[in-house]
Amino acid sequence: MNATVQPAPTVTLLNGVAMPQLGLGTWPMDDTQAARAVASALDLGYRLIDTAENYRNEAGVGAGIRQSGVSRDQIFVTTKFNREWHSVDGVKQACEASLSRLGVDYIDLLLIHWPNPAQDRYVDAFHGLTRLLESGVVRAIGTSNFKVTHLQRLLDQGLVPHVNQIQLDPYHLRDDVVALHNAHGIVTETWSPLGRGGEMLADPAITAVAERHGRTPAQVVLRWQTQSGYVPAPKSSDPTRQAQNLNVFDFELSADEMAALNALNRPDPKMMDADVFGH
C-alpha cells in the first residue's frame, strides 16, 4: 500500500456490517480498464469497489481483485441488477449471474439499480434481496436511485435498505432523500460525487477552499462528502488521481467551509429522474 494514503474509515450499516467510507466507481470502464483500475486502487489502499450488471465490467472487476493480491475478505464488493430481475426468484438469478461474472462466492452489498416504478416490481425485488441476505450469499442489501416515494413504500412494509446510492454532490444536495435516510439509519452512498463534467470543480466557492487547504477541488468535494456522512465512490482509472481521491481523511473543513459548499445547491432539469429513467 502507498504509505502516503490513509485507508478510508468505515461506516456501520444497520445490520452491523462495516462499509469503507470511500470507494472506487467503475462506470463506464470496460473489462480491461476495470481490471487495471481495480488492481491499482486496491494496491493503493481502496477497499470498496462499486460495479453493476449494467456496467458490463463485472468480469473485469473480478480480474482486478484477483490481480491485486488483496485477500477477498478485505474487499467490500458492491454490484447492482437490472429491472428484468425484479421478482423474488429473479433477484436470486441476478445474484448468481453476478457471482459468476465476478468470480467470487459472496457479494458484500447488492442493490436494486433503479426502482422502475412503472414496472411496479421493486418491492418484490427487495423481498428477494432479504432472502439472499438470510442465506448469507450477500452481506448487505439496498437500493440505488430510489426517491422518497420509492423508499417510503418499502418502509411502509417494514423493509429498510442498508444503503441507498444516489446522485449527490454540492450542486445536487438531495435534502429530502437524505433526511429520510437519516431518519431510518440508511447509509447514503453517492455516485458521480465530483459532478458530471468539470464545471462544479471549477466553482470559485470550491476552488477557494482548495487553495486554503493546499488540496485539489476534487479532494475538497470528497472531504465535504465524507464529513457529511456520505460514502462517495468516485471513478478514476489514473493511479495518481485514485491516490488523491482516497487521501481526504487527514484534513477537515470548517463549519463555514461546509456551509459554503452546502449553499451551492441548484435546480437541474437535466438530472435523471428515477420515476421515468431506469434499466
Buried (B, 14 or more C-beta within 10 A) or exposed (E): EEEEBBBBEBBEBBEEBBBBBBBBBBBEBEBEBBBBBBBBBBBBBBBBBBBBBBBBBBBBBBBBBBBBEBEEEEBBBBBBBBBBBBBBEBBBBBBEBBBEBBBBEBBBBBBBBBBBBEEEBBBBBBBBBBBBBEEEBBBBBBBBBBBBEBBEBBBEEEBBBBBBBBBBBBBBBBEEBBEBBEEBEBBBBBBBBBBBEEEBBEBEBBBEBBEEBEBBBBBBBBBBBBBBEBBBBBBBBEBEBBBBBBBBBEEEBEEEBBEBBEEBBEEEEEEEEBEEEBE
